[in-house]
């Protein structure tokens, strides 16, 4: 017989098995993977990825995402420029989709992750009105959808290369892809146990 | 809370959405257990999980191969015809010098989906044959690491967005692969929603426990 405190039960992020929190060197009893082994710098890894993602998000918005060359005339459009152009040309639904995927979701994700990372270290948001586990789950679920714009650029670039009309991906595509990649890493690196400990 | 030993922890389950602790109870075949706090699905019980998983994975892999072999969409601009396939989208990025995006796209829409379905087939075959205790464990760990990085569904939506952008400029014809990709994505979503990774772990435990006793 072993006596366990219910608060000491944690979920393995890899295989979802319930484990007893031994605070250091937690190895999942079922799948053998580490359960966030770096307790001493628990949030740093996530912070590092998140800051990288935010830095990459700046050039992603400043440089052109898509370069259209028609009869030798080159024209680049940024993410926001593309959204405005689509809206003016009457494809409002697509403009909304691109806006949500490329601007709303990444910014929302940055804000939620910043909030979560701060709130597990410092006493804010302790009123329990916001379910932080649910918030974390939502960030994980919506995160990949920001890749839409990168895929759209890839498809258009592969499809439109004629003699006179050509579409090429811009510098922002690389920056944006890097930004999404690191936000996903930041979310994965976040230790859900910290929410529990700081309730 | 008192427990017999560490193995008894397998009777507990933590909701993957809201982190509430629940005790696992036996449920009827084909039904599901729901979290009392947030309403998300905790687990299902399917007595034919191996057969369902195996047949769905094989069907999915066939559609994935079809989706990669034929043109996805074909367009006509100013008398010129152009078509794309899934591999062509990321190869075009490479030829234009976008190595990082190209590599990322290759993994997200080609390598990872292919890996997931191959792993699923091998895994369910092993479980069906009741063999490979350690190997199935490695496969399950690998599967849960790459699962969040498979983005076929997002790619499908991206194709639609790209096509709507082209309406008015070009004539668009859907290729064979487009329909195959839709079916592949539907199967992929169905497997993700229906077969939770912890259910495969529990199944694996039951299978090798029963085998060990014999």
Interface residues (C-beta under 8 A of the other chain):
Chain A: X1 X2 X3 X4 X5 X6 X9 X10 X11 X14 X15 X16 X17 X18 X19 X20 X29 X30 X31 X32 X33 X86 X91 X93 X94 X97 X98 X131 X133 X134 X137 X140 X144 X145 X147 X148 X150 X151 X152 X154 X155 X156 X157 X158 X159 X160 X161 X162 X163 X164 X165 X168 X169 X173 X174 X177 X178 X181 X184 X188 X192 X195 X196
Chain B: X1 X2 X3 X4 X5 X6 X9 X10 X12 X13 X14 X16 X17 X18 X19 X21 X38 X73 X75 X77 X78 X80 X82 X83 X84 X88 X89 X90 X91 X92 X93 X96 X98 X100 X101 X104 X105 X108 X109 X137 X140 X141 X144 X145 X148 X149 X151 X154 X155 X157 X158 X159 X161 X162 X164 X165 X166 X197 X198 X201
